[in-house]
Amino acid sequence: MTAPDTRAAADLPIGRRVARLRTRLGISQQVFADRVGRSVSWVDKVERGVRRLDRVSVIELVAQALGVTPDLLLDQDPRPEPATGTAAAVDRVRAALACYDPPGAHRGPPPPATPELADQVGYAWAAYRHAQHPQVLRLLPDLLTAARRTPRSAPTTDPLVRVYRLAAHVLVKLGEPDLAWLAADRAIGTAVSDPHRTGLAVIPLAQALRSLDRGRLALAATITAVHRLAPPPAREPAPAEAALAGTLLVQAALAAAGCGDASSAHELTVRATDLAHGYGDKLDHDGADELGFGPTVVEIARALVALELGDNERAIATHLEVTGSDRWPRLPAEHRAAHLIDITRAYLNVGDHRAAGHALVTADRLAPAETRLRPAARTALAAVLRAGPALADVTGLATAVGLMRQ
């Protein structure tokens, strides 16, 4: 191998690390290019190894945009180390998802009875709504194994779809959209053509697809699921059906906005609003079957749709209105913290880094695991730190997540 070839081979891993980290954050090359002040072509060449990253200042800038330390990018020959913490927990979930043993086939102690397993799955969902993500990750491997081994004798109470869905939701948050896609796809396959259970599984599928910049696929999947849920013309949808259809419409609106389709995003949001107001604020808390849907959820979606379409001022105004209402505290801690992390993008886009930092700190107080485990939160926090001196509570959060040294 010639010397130039050697250098090219040595440079290639750093670009691959950039690409992998960017994908896990769920951001496009265009968005990443904007954050580092470069062109999309520059980002593409770096990720393919065509362009070298050989300036320390540029490597530090790229690392900050990804929410990691420069050392992670500079290590040219990383040696595999045992995964610890969240990474190890995700690996155990991955291993559980890789099992294909048929229902009822198992060795060792028998799985818990269906009512007991349903209680365990319900407990895991409750932990998720309270943003106890490490606890959920610990529970998932055993739940996946037990649910998969339970005979499918009672499809209406089958816990496997619920467990697959839960796994998909958590994995999207943790920057593992490919694995989340697999879990959601498994949920759809397990639903056995039941429109309601299939629709439930499409929700995390759409989230995973959007994280992978597959907005058109997410839009098609959600709209198809909504059409399958439609009741006969002579019958009004039941509350559970309306909550599910509304949640799917929200996901469809976000997918359309991510594709720049403002007209479709507006139409879909209006349809979701009509459903939400038709059933009132009572759906704003837990909804049905682990769904949280209602007027407040739709208003949050309006803010995020505006953000995706580039209308940052409207996104912030809608955010302030909904978080200032007496309906806001009714939402689960996970949902509130997730929204606060998402809306930091709007504040960063308009240059209000103080407000962005305040949103992150508030999210951390509501649900520490949501802010400390989500790659999107680390990226936003890194952007706040780059803007200049930060408030003490922002600095404290940055230290807690490892972006600053004590």
N, C-alpha and C positions, 0 to 999 in steps of 0.2 A: 504494500500500500504506500502511495506517495505521501509526502508531508501534507499537501493540501487536502488529500483525502482524509488523513488522520484528523486534521483540524475540523473538517466538516462533520466527521463522525462524532467528534467530541462535542461540537456545538448542537447537534441535533437533539439530544435529550432535554436541554433546557427549553427548547421550543415546544417539545412535546409536553413538558410539565406545564408550561404556560397554557397550552391548549386544553389539557385535562382540567386544570384548575378553573379556567374560564368556563368550560362546559358545566362543571359542577356548580358554579355560581348561577347558571341559567342565564347568562348574558351573551348577547351576540357579539360578533367581531366589531360591528359598527359602534355599539355602546362602549366596548372595551377600548376601541381606538379613540373615542372621544375622551375617555377618562385619562388616557396617557398622553393625549395631545398629538396623536399620530394618525396616519391614514389607515384605512382598512387594508390596503395593499401591504403596508408595512407590517401590520399584525399577521396577515396571512403568510408573508415570507418568513417572519420569525417562527411561527408555529410549524412551518414546513421545514425549517432548518436552512432555508436559502439565505437568510440574513442573520448575521451573528449578533448576539448580545454581548458586547465586550467592554462596554463602559459601565463603571460601577454606578454612576448617577442614574443611568437608564434602567439598570437592573433594580435599583432601589425604588424607582418610580413604578415599574411594573409590579414589583412585589407588594407595594402599598396598595395599588389598584386591586390586587388579588386578595389582600388581607392576610398575607403571609410574610415571613421574614426572608430577607435576601439569601440567607444561607440555604433555604430550601431550594431555591433556583440555581445557586452556584455549585451545589454538590454534583459534580460531573459523573461520579461513579457510586451512586447510592447503593449501600448494601442492605438487603432486606432485613428488617428488624421485626421482632414480634409485635403485632399490633396491640395497642393498649387503648383503654378508655372507649370512646365512641367508635373509633375505627375497629376495634376488636368486636364490639357489640354488633356493628353493621356486618362484619364478616360472618358472625354466627347467624344472623338473619339471612345472609346470602346463602350460607350452607343449608339452612332449613328450606329455603326456596328451591334449592337444587335437587331436593328429594322428589321422587316421582312415584313413591309406593302407592298402590291403589287403596281406596277406602276399605277399611276393615282389615287390611293386611298389616300385621305388626308383630314384633317380638317384644318380650318383656312384659311389664305390668299393663293391664288393659287401660285404655283411655278413660277419662272420667265420663260419667253419664251425661247425656245431653243437657239436662237442666243445670248441673254443676258447671259444665263447660260454658254454657251460656252466661252464667254468673261471672265466670272468670273473664270471658271476653268483654262483658259489660264493664267490669272493673278496669280493664285495660283501656277501653274507650273513655271512661271517666278520667283516667290518668292523662290521656291525651288532651282532653278538653281543658285540663288544668296545666297543660304544657309540661308535664312530667316526662319528657322524652327519654331520658336515660332509663327510667323505670319501664316505660313501654318497650324499649329495645331489649331489656332483660327478659320481659315476659314473652315477646313474640316468638322466639324459636320453639319453646315448649308448646305455646298455643297453636302454632302452625302444625307441629307434629301431631298433637292431640286432635285437632280439628280434621286433619287429613285422614286420620285413622278411624274417625267416627263414621259409621255407615250412613249413607245418604237416604235414610228411611223417611225422614221428615223434612222435605225441602223447604217448607216455610219457616222452619226454625234452624236450618242448617247454619252452623257458626262459621264454616270455612270461608264463605264470601265475606263475612264481616272481618275476619282476621286478615285475609288478603288485602281488603280495602284499607284497614288500619295500617298495615305494613307499607302500603303504597303512599299513604298520606305522610307518614313519618319520614320515609326515604326521600320524598320530594323536598321536604324541609331541610334535610341534612345534605343536600347537594348530590343526591344519587338518583337522578332522573331515569337513567337506563334501568336500574334495578327496580325503581318504582313502576316503570312501564311494565316490566315483567310481572310484578305482583298484581297490578291492576288487570293485566291481560288474563292472568290466572283466575282472578275473581270473575271476570266476564265469562270465561269458559266454564267455571263452576256454577254460574247462575242458571245454566241449562235453559236458555231462551226465555226465562221469566222476565218480562219487561221491567218490573219494578226493581228487582235485584240487579239486573243488567244496568239499569239507569244509575243505581247507586255506585256500581263499579266504574262507570264511565267518568264519574266526577274526578277521582284521583288520576284516571288515565288522561283526562284533558289537562290536568295540572302538570303531569309529567311531560306530555307533548309540548305544552307551552314552554316549559323549562328547556326543552331541547330545540326551541325555535321551529316547532312544527305546528304553528298556529292553524294552518288550513286543515290539517288532520284533526286537531282538537275541535275546531268548529264543526266539521262534518260529523264527528262522533257524537257530539252533544246534541246537535239538531236531530240526528237520526234517533237518538234515545228519547228526545222530547216527543217526536212524532209517534213513537211506539207506545208512549204513555197516555196518549190522548184518549179520554173516555168516549163512549158513544155520545152522539149529539144530544140525546134526551137526558143525559145524566151529568150533574155537576161533579167535578173531581173531589174526592175526599181530601181532608187536610193533609194527610201523608202524601197523597199523589201531588197535590198542589205544591207542597214544600219541596218535593223532589224535582218536579218540573221547573220550579222557580230557581232552584240551585243550579240545575243544568243550563238554564237560560243565562244565569249570571256567568257561568264558565264560558258559555258561547260568546257572550258580549265581550269578555276579556280577551278571548281568542281573536275575535274580529278586530278589536282595537289594536292588538299586537300586530295584526296584518295591515294596519292602516285603513281598515274598512270602517270609516266613521258612521256611514249610513246604517249598516247592519248592526253595529255596536249600539247605536241609539235605539233602533227598533227592538232589539233583543232586551235592552234595559227597560224600555217601556213595558214590554210584555211581562217581565219579571216584577216590575212595580205594580202592575195591575193584579197579579196573583198575590203579592205580599199584602196589599191593602185590602184585598178581598177577604183575608183571614185575620188581619189585625196583628197587633204587637205580641199576641200570645205565642207566635211562632219565633219570636226573637231570641228565646232562651235556648232550649234544647231542640226544639222542633221534633221531628219524628225520625226514628232509626238513625241516631247519631247525626242528624242534620240540624244545622242552625240556619233558619231562614225566616225572613220577615222584613219589614220596612227598613230597619236599621242596616241589615245586611245588604240590601239593595243600594242604600245610600253610600255605604262603603264602596260597593262595586262601582258606583258612579264616579267616585273620586279616583279609583284606580283606572277606570276606562279613560277618564280625562288625562290622567298621567301618561298612559300608553299612547294617547293621541297627541301628546306634546303640549296640552293645555295645562301647564303647571299651576297657573293662578287659579283656575277653576278647581283643580284637584285639591289645592290647599284650602280654598274657601269651603268646599263641600266637606272636607275632612274636619275643619274647625266647627262647622255647623253640627255634624253628627256626633263628634266627641264632646260637644258642649251640651247635648241633650240628656234628659233623664233616662233615655233608653240605652245609652252607651254602656253603663255598668252591668246591664243584664246579659251582655254577651259573655261567653266563656273567656277566661283569661288568655287562652291560646289565640283566639280570634282577635282580641283587642291588641295583644302584643304583636301579632303578625301584621296587622294593619299599620301599626305605628312604625314598624321596620320598613314596610313597603313605601309609606308616604315620605320617608326621608329622602327618597329619590327626587321627589318634587321640590323639597326644600333645597337640596343640593343643586338642582338644576337652575334655581333662581338665585343661588348664591347666599342663601340664608343658612349658614352653617351652624349658627347658634341654635336655631329652631330644630335643625336636623339632629344635633347632639342632644337636645332636650327630649326629642321624641324617642331616641334610642335609650336614654336613661330611664324614661318613663316605662318603656317596654320592658326593660330589665327589672324594674321594681315589680311589674305585674307578673312576669314570667321569666325568671333568669335563664332557664334552659333555652327558651325561644331565642334570646339574643346571643347567648354564649355558644350555641351550637350551630346556628344557621350561618352558612357562608355569606349570605346576603347582608346580614347584620355586621359581620366583620369588615366587609368591603365598604359599607356605608360609614362605619366608624373610622376606618383608615382615611376615607375622603375628608371627614370632619377634622381629623388630626392634621392632614396636609394643609388645610386652609389657614392654619396659624394657631396661636395659643388657645387652648381649650379650657373650659371651665373645669373646676376641680372634680365634679362628679363625672364628667366625660373622661377625664384623665384616669380616674379611678376605675371606670369601666374598661378602658383600654388596657390598663394594667391587669385587670382580672381576666381578660380574654387572651392575654399574652402579646398584645401589640406594642406594649411599652414595658420597660424594665422598672422595677421599683427603685 
